[in-house]
């Protein structure tokens, strides 16, 4: 089972998450989208795929900030958890993809296992964010085996 945790302020990350979820389902995976993820409702034996945009001064979107706060304050060890991160940002800012980096750091502190280096998608890239994510997805799938 793959839990996709979505952090989206303007909808771009949510759209990427929907495209990734659809592709994973077509590849035979059970997938659940979490548009307002809550730590207590997630299974740490599943794979977590965090897909989040960055806005403001490197901030997490409003819908995923409470999850990040829960994760930071929670005492549990997440050594049974495997995860990956896709983050959207704009390289014109010095806080490029900072939201995804924050989530990645929190999960590392909890001793979760990163399956693959985070994908950082630049808004200045002419390729659509969902296309970039779908090109990266086979690498993630290879690490799920």
N, C-alpha and C positions, 0 to 999 in steps of 0.2 A: 504494500500500500504506500502510495506517495501522497503526502499532505502538502498542498501548495498554499503557502502563507503569503497573502497578497497585501502589499502596502502601496496604495495608489491615491494620489491627491487629485489628479486631473483625468484619470482614466487610462493613461497609456500603459502603466504597469498591469492594470487589470486586463486590458486587451491582450497583452503579451502572455499573461498567465492563462487566459482562456485558450489561446492558440497552442501553447505548450501542453496544457491539459488534454486538449483534443488529440494532439499528436501522440501523447503518451498512452491514451486510451486505445487509439488505433494500433499501437505497438503491443497491446495486451496487458497494460498495467491498470490496476485499480487506482483511481485518483479522486481526491476530494479537495475542492477549492475552499479556502477559509478567507472570506473577505473582511472579517473582524476576528483574527485569531486570538484565542485565549489559551494560555499555557495549560490550564487544568483540563481542557477539552481535547488536548492533543496526545497521541500515543508516542512515547519516545522510542518505541520499537519500530515505528514506521520511518520512512525516509521523509525528511522535511526539505522542501524546495521553497526557499524564500525568494519572492520576486517583488522588488520594491523600487519605487522611484525615490529620488532625492529632491527636496525642494527647500526654499529659503536658504539659510546658511548651513547647508548640510544636514538638514533636519529629516527625520522620518515622517512619512505621511501620518495624518491624524488617526487613520483607522488601524495602524499597526504600532503606534507609539505606546499604547497601554500594554501590548504584548511585550515590547522591549523592556518596559518598566517592570513587568512581572518577572521576566527572565533575569533581569539585573538583581532583583530583590530575593528571588527564590533560592533556597539552599540546596536544592536537589542536584545530584550529579547526573550528567547526561551522557555517560560513557557508552550507553547502548544506542545512542542516536547517531545516525548518519545524515548528513545534510549537504546542500549546495545552495549557492546564492547567485541570483541574477539581479543586477542593480542598474537602474537607468539614471543618467545624469547628463550634465552639460560641461564639457571640458573648458568652456569659457570661464568657469568659476573655479576658484581654488579649493572648493569643497566638492569637487567632482566625485560622484558616486559614494559620498560619505555615509549615506544612510545604510547602504549594503555593507559597507566596511564596519559600521557600528554593530550590526546584527551578527556579522561574521565573528567579530571580536568577542561579543557576548557568548556566542556558542562555543568558541574556542576556550574561553574561561571556564565553561561548564564541562569541558573535556569531551565535547561531541566530536565526531570524526568527520572532517571535511572530505567529501568524495572527489572533488575536483576544484581547481582554482576558480574563484568567482568570475563570472562573466560581467564585464562592465561595458554597458552600452552607452555610446555618446550620442546625444541629441544632434550634434553637428555632423554626424555620419550621414551620408546621403541614403544609406540602406535603411529600410524600415526596421524599427526595433524588434518586431516579431520575427522578421526574416533572419536577423542576426541571432536571435535566441534559438530559432529552429535549426540553424546551421551548427550551433554549439551542442544541441541536444544529443546527437549520437555519441559524443564523447561522454556525456553524463550516463547515458544508457549503458555504455561499455563498462563503466565503473559500478553499475548496479548489479552486474552479474556476479 
